[in-house]
Amino acid sequence: MEMVELSIEKREGTGKAAAGRLRRSGSVPGVLYGVNTPVSVAVSPRDILRLIHGHEGSTRLLKVSFNGSAESTMAIIRDMQFDPVSEALIHVDLQEVAMDRAIQVSVAVHHVGEPIGVRESQGILEMILREVQVSCLPGDIPDVLEADVSRLNINEALTVKDLKVPEGVRILNDPNQAVVMVAPPIAEETPGGPAAVAAGTAEPEVLTERKPKDDEGDKKK
């Protein structure tokens, strides 16, 4: 995995008022969790978003330093909080890691190839699992895991156990969990066609049945 650098600052104030002032200044509050007491920090949201851009669903290994100093520590982004309205980043949690100890992280799954069922039968490729949880040393975290779907036909699926992982990486998800499948093509509805016949023989939807309210029933009595 490519190692990227992130500069952070220690922050003194805590609480909503201090966090609000920090955000107005262009930074966001965060916490660096490590072997010692958690440290309250300030982080540039632009730097965080730049680091995760194009790596959604995966965990990146960061070389974190305070104010760009020579001393640094290895860490990962454990959690991020976004404003539900503006979708702006408002908080980030960093987790210090030891390079000789395995950790559990998420890794994105990307499909490669064109399924037989899509190429020859107009099937629909459906991604069911876009990321998996893995256990490995921080230096072995994969950027992505590739799911080769080229051999899939209609109604066939590729499961977690079919994914190829680098040496030293162990997937924690259920091995039989489906990652991607090829669904049958959607039937085109034409007047008088099979879809119309099927619709005519189908039972009416419950939503079309209007039951009288209690007061309406009383009026009829």
Helices and strands as residue ranges (DSSP letters): E 4-10, H 16-24, E 28-33, E 39-43, H 45-52, E 61-66, E 72-82, E 89-96, E 103-112, H 116-121, E 124-127, E 131-136, G 138-140, E 144-148, E 157-159, G 160-162, E 170-171, E 178-183, H 194-201, G 206-208, H 214-220
